[in-house]
Amino acid sequence: MLTYISIIITAIFINNIVLSQFLGVCPFLGVSKKISSALGMGAAVTFVITLATVVAWLLQYYVLNPLGLQFLQTIVFILVIAFLVQMLEIVLKKIAPPLYQALGVFLPLITTNCAVLGVAILVIQKGFDLMEAVTYGFSTSLGFTLALWIFAGIREHLDMTESPKAMRGTPLALICAGLLAMAFMGFSGIKIG
């Protein structure tokens, strides 16, 4: 149980996929202008990362390793992620059109989100079993969503304030992202277990 708590806290706060490992920075900066869009992207990423982690783990340990095809890991994982996103899009379009409308904009962005591929590869590199992999994938995506949500709140607040003309937009967003990453670095001193 302590192992799972350690994985959850580490993935969300200490080694946040965006703020500590710098994976998924493009959607972090691009979709963080409004809290609603940030939460929509976070929900879609949570689903895809969790599912992709399970499928990638199963493929690695039941197909690639037994056949000696570990060198195909990256290509196979990219194809799996693209397939999962396409299947998710088709299923949502048929079963839940309102949810598809809400997430439809974010689904193509997830295919190119390096955080999804990064988590799938990190799970294998860390040698997690299946339950640890699922816990890590889900927790990492929650950390991504948390960072995106906080950053979107900051950016919404900044839009209502006066700032120097040269700092408006991307420059101020990057400074805030750096400060947010430094704030999350404060969690690195936490010892679990």
VEXDREN-2710 file (C-alpha; in Angstrom, 1 decimal):
% VEXDREN-2710
k/r/px/py/pz
1/MET/0.0/0.0/0.0
2/LEU/2.9/2.4/0.8
3/THR/4.3/1.7/-2.6
4/TYR/1.1/2.9/-4.3
5/ILE/0.9/6.0/-2.1
6/SER/4.5/6.8/-2.9
7/ILE/3.9/6.4/-6.6
8/ILE/0.8/8.6/-6.5
9/ILE/2.4/11.5/-4.5
10/THR/5.6/11.3/-6.5
11/ALA/3.8/11.3/-9.9
12/ILE/1.5/14.1/-9.1
13/PHE/3.7/16.5/-7.1
14/ILE/7.4/15.6/-7.0
15/ASN/8.1/14.4/-10.6
16/ASN/5.2/16.2/-12.3
17/ILE/5.3/15.3/-15.9
18/VAL/5.0/18.9/-17.1
19/LEU/6.8/20.9/-14.5
20/SER/9.6/18.6/-13.6
21/GLN/10.1/16.3/-16.6
22/PHE/9.0/18.9/-19.3
23/LEU/6.9/16.4/-21.2
24/GLY/3.6/17.7/-22.6
25/VAL/4.7/21.4/-22.6
26/CYS/3.0/22.2/-25.9
27/PRO/-0.6/21.5/-24.7
28/PHE/0.4/22.9/-21.3
29/LEU/1.0/26.3/-22.9
30/GLY/-1.5/26.0/-25.8
31/VAL/-4.6/24.8/-23.9
32/SER/-4.2/26.7/-20.7
33/LYS/-5.9/30.0/-21.5
34/LYS/-9.2/29.0/-20.0
35/ILE/-9.9/26.7/-17.0
36/SER/-12.8/24.9/-18.9
37/SER/-10.6/24.0/-21.8
38/ALA/-7.8/23.0/-19.4
39/LEU/-10.0/20.6/-17.5
40/GLY/-11.4/19.2/-20.8
41/MET/-7.9/18.5/-22.0
42/GLY/-6.9/17.1/-18.6
43/ALA/-9.8/14.7/-18.6
44/ALA/-9.0/13.5/-22.1
45/VAL/-5.3/13.1/-21.3
46/THR/-6.1/11.2/-18.1
47/PHE/-8.2/8.7/-20.0
48/VAL/-5.7/8.2/-22.9
49/ILE/-2.6/8.0/-20.7
50/THR/-4.2/5.5/-18.3
51/LEU/-5.4/3.3/-21.2
52/ALA/-2.2/3.7/-23.2
53/THR/-0.1/2.7/-20.2
54/VAL/-2.0/-0.5/-19.7
55/VAL/-1.9/-1.5/-23.4
56/ALA/1.8/-0.5/-23.7
57/TRP/2.7/-2.5/-20.6
58/LEU/0.9/-5.6/-21.9
59/LEU/2.5/-5.3/-25.3
60/GLN/5.9/-4.9/-23.9
61/TYR/5.8/-7.8/-21.5
62/TYR/3.6/-10.2/-23.6
63/VAL/4.7/-9.4/-27.2
64/LEU/7.9/-7.4/-27.5
65/ASN/10.0/-9.0/-24.8
66/PRO/9.1/-12.6/-25.6
67/LEU/9.8/-12.1/-29.3
68/GLY/13.0/-10.1/-28.7
69/LEU/11.5/-7.0/-30.4
70/GLN/12.3/-4.4/-27.7
71/PHE/13.9/-2.2/-30.3
72/LEU/10.5/-1.6/-31.8
73/GLN/9.1/-0.2/-28.5
74/THR/8.8/3.5/-29.5
75/ILE/7.3/2.8/-32.9
76/VAL/4.8/0.3/-31.4
77/PHE/3.8/2.7/-28.6
78/ILE/3.3/5.5/-31.0
79/LEU/1.0/3.3/-33.1
80/VAL/-0.9/2.2/-30.0
81/ILE/-1.4/5.8/-28.9
82/ALA/-2.6/6.9/-32.3
83/PHE/-5.0/3.9/-32.5
84/LEU/-6.4/4.4/-29.0
85/VAL/-7.1/8.1/-29.7
86/GLN/-8.8/7.2/-33.0
87/MET/-10.9/4.5/-31.3
88/LEU/-11.8/6.9/-28.5
89/GLU/-12.9/9.5/-31.0
90/ILE/-15.1/7.0/-32.9
91/VAL/-16.6/5.5/-29.7
92/LEU/-17.3/9.0/-28.2
93/LYS/-18.9/10.2/-31.5
94/LYS/-21.3/7.3/-31.5
95/ILE/-22.1/6.7/-27.8
96/ALA/-21.7/10.2/-26.2
97/PRO/-22.0/13.0/-28.8
98/PRO/-22.1/15.7/-26.1
99/LEU/-18.9/14.4/-24.6
100/TYR/-17.4/14.1/-28.1
101/GLN/-18.3/17.8/-28.7
102/ALA/-16.7/18.8/-25.5
103/LEU/-13.5/16.8/-26.0
104/GLY/-13.4/16.7/-29.8
105/VAL/-11.0/19.6/-30.1
106/PHE/-8.6/18.0/-27.6
107/LEU/-8.5/14.5/-29.1
108/PRO/-6.2/15.2/-32.0
109/LEU/-3.9/17.1/-29.7
110/ILE/-3.5/14.1/-27.5
111/THR/-2.0/12.0/-30.4
112/THR/1.0/14.4/-30.5
113/ASN/1.3/14.9/-26.8
114/CYS/4.7/13.6/-25.8
115/ALA/3.6/13.1/-22.2
116/VAL/1.4/10.1/-23.3
117/LEU/4.4/8.4/-25.0
118/GLY/6.7/9.4/-22.2
119/VAL/4.6/7.9/-19.5
120/ALA/4.3/4.6/-21.5
121/ILE/8.1/4.4/-21.8
122/LEU/8.8/5.5/-18.2
123/VAL/6.6/2.7/-16.9
124/ILE/8.7/0.1/-18.7
125/GLN/12.0/1.8/-17.7
126/LYS/11.0/1.9/-14.0
127/GLY/10.1/-1.8/-14.1
128/PHE/6.6/-1.5/-12.7
129/ASP/4.2/-4.4/-12.5
130/LEU/0.8/-3.9/-14.1
131/MET/-0.9/-2.4/-11.1
132/GLU/2.0/0.0/-10.4
133/ALA/2.0/0.9/-14.0
134/VAL/-1.8/1.8/-14.0
135/THR/-1.3/3.7/-10.7
136/TYR/1.6/5.6/-12.2
137/GLY/-0.1/6.4/-15.5
138/PHE/-3.3/7.6/-13.8
139/SER/-1.4/9.6/-11.2
140/THR/0.9/11.2/-13.8
141/SER/-2.1/12.3/-15.8
142/LEU/-3.7/13.7/-12.6
143/GLY/-0.5/15.7/-12.1
144/PHE/-0.7/16.9/-15.7
145/THR/-4.3/18.0/-15.1
146/LEU/-3.5/19.7/-11.8
147/ALA/-0.6/21.7/-13.4
148/LEU/-2.8/22.6/-16.4
149/TRP/-5.7/23.7/-14.1
150/ILE/-3.5/25.8/-11.9
151/PHE/-1.7/27.4/-14.9
152/ALA/-5.1/28.1/-16.6
153/GLY/-6.3/29.9/-13.4
154/ILE/-3.1/32.0/-13.3
155/ARG/-3.5/32.9/-17.0
156/GLU/-7.2/33.8/-16.6
157/HIS/-6.2/36.1/-13.7
158/LEU/-3.4/37.6/-15.7
159/ASP/-5.8/38.5/-18.5
160/MET/-7.7/40.7/-16.1
161/THR/-4.6/42.6/-15.0
162/GLU/-2.5/45.3/-16.6
163/SER/0.9/44.2/-17.5
164/PRO/3.7/45.8/-19.6
165/LYS/3.0/45.6/-23.3
166/ALA/6.2/43.6/-24.0
167/MET/5.3/41.0/-21.3
168/ARG/1.7/40.3/-22.5
169/GLY/0.9/36.8/-23.8
170/THR/3.6/34.2/-24.1
171/PRO/6.5/36.0/-22.3
172/LEU/4.4/36.4/-19.1
173/ALA/3.0/32.9/-19.5
174/LEU/6.5/31.4/-19.7
175/ILE/7.6/33.4/-16.6
176/CYS/4.6/32.1/-14.7
177/ALA/5.2/28.5/-15.9
178/GLY/8.8/28.8/-14.5
179/LEU/7.5/30.1/-11.2
180/LEU/4.9/27.3/-11.0
181/ALA/7.7/24.7/-11.7
182/MET/9.8/26.2/-9.0
183/ALA/6.8/26.0/-6.6
184/PHE/6.4/22.3/-7.4
185/MET/10.1/21.8/-6.8
186/GLY/9.3/22.5/-3.1
187/PHE/7.7/19.1/-3.0
188/SER/11.0/17.4/-3.9
189/GLY/12.1/17.4/-0.3
190/ILE/9.2/15.2/0.8
191/LYS/10.4/11.7/1.8
192/ILE/7.8/9.0/1.6
193/GLY/8.3/5.7/3.3
END
